[in-house]
């Protein structure tokens, strides 16, 4: 089954469009959908086999008047943002306004902001409601969401993955840096959001083999001789060993137990958590 994917204009989040056939829409086309924010214009990305967390109901293909109204709302949103920024200063609130959005039906005005703390914005909302005569909705977002909404340039020189194609944010930790044989310098692997780069997650499967191999510094017996593991390189498919009188680099197949493919498959089903002991024991027991 294929799902039609599109992108929201305010958050750049990927959504799943329901109620329309794949053959009736094309990539890049603008659609009007009904979401929890009201009527919105979204741009079709294409189709995917994976469902999305965000969903909206197809209403119609965007007409000229829909696009004109969308552009008018964008201009009004800029004006509303300027007003809101002044009110934030007046109320002395510790928050950073990053985007203002008015959906196609103009039923609400959404103000997106970031803050390190919880903000009491009740008086701010009252003031804004009096000025704009509309329902006001304040939405706090995280720093990764803020970058996704505003756009940026990553360390690679291209747009960050969260803007280009990424649908869900996954947790990234120092464990990912360590597992991928990278220097433990978090600042080198920090994205524009100030968090560890999401692209580290995309490499996890390439390093799952380490979960069933001895760790660096441990000992193993190879060719009737005891060696210490210096380094495991899954990309080159090599493992470096050292003994009292020699040092060698061999292929991983030479030390992997029988049935290791099934052990890796088992590890992937639990999200690649790399629970080394349990997986390694199953591999050496010869999984059937």
C-alpha positions, 0 to 999 in steps of 0.5 A: 500500500502506498501513502501520499505524502505532502509537507505543511507550510508552517512546520515543514513536517511531512504528513499523510494525505487521505481521501485521494487516489495516487493517480489523481495527484502529482509531485509538487502539486498544491492541495487543500486539506483539512487538518487539526489546524483548519484548512491548509495548503500543502505541497505533494512530495510523492508516495511512500510505503511508510505511514506518517504520524501527521495526517490530513483529509483531502478537500480539493486541489488548490485553486487560484483563489486558494493560492491568493488567499494563502499569500495574503495570509502569509503577509498578515502573519508577518504583521501579526508576528511583529505585533506579537514580538512587541507584546512579548517585550511589554510583558517581559516574557522569556520566549523567542517567537520564531514563526506566525501562521494563519491557515487558509480558513483564517479561523486561528492564528498560530504563534510558534516559539521556543523557550527554556522554561514554561511560559505563562502567556495568558495575558499575552494571548488576551492582548492578541485576541483583542487586537486580531479578533481571532482565536490565538494558539501559542505552540512551544517547539523544541530547537530541532523543530525550530530549525526544521521550520526556519531552514538552515545550512548544515555542516555538510553545506546542504540543508539539514535532513530534517528539512529535506526528507526526515519525518520523525526525530530520533534520539541521538546520543554519544553512544552513536559517536562511539559505536561509529568509531568517531572522535568523542568531540560532540561539538564536531557532530552538532547540528545547527539546532545545537543537538547531535546530528540526526544523520548519525542515526542513519549509520546505525545499521552499518555498525550493528555487527559490533553488537556481537563482536568482542569490544576493543580491549577484550581478548579472543582466541584466534588460530590457537593464539590469544589476541587483544582486540584493538579496533573493529571497523564494520565499514571496511569489514575488518578487525585489528588484533594484537598479541605479545609478538604480532599484530594483524588485521583480519576479515570479520568473517574469520571471528564471527560466530555461525548464525550471526546474520540471524542475531543481527536481525533479532537486534534490529527488531528491537530498534538496534538497542545493542544489548551486547550480552543477550545477542552475543549469547544467542549468536554463539549458541547458533540460532536456528 
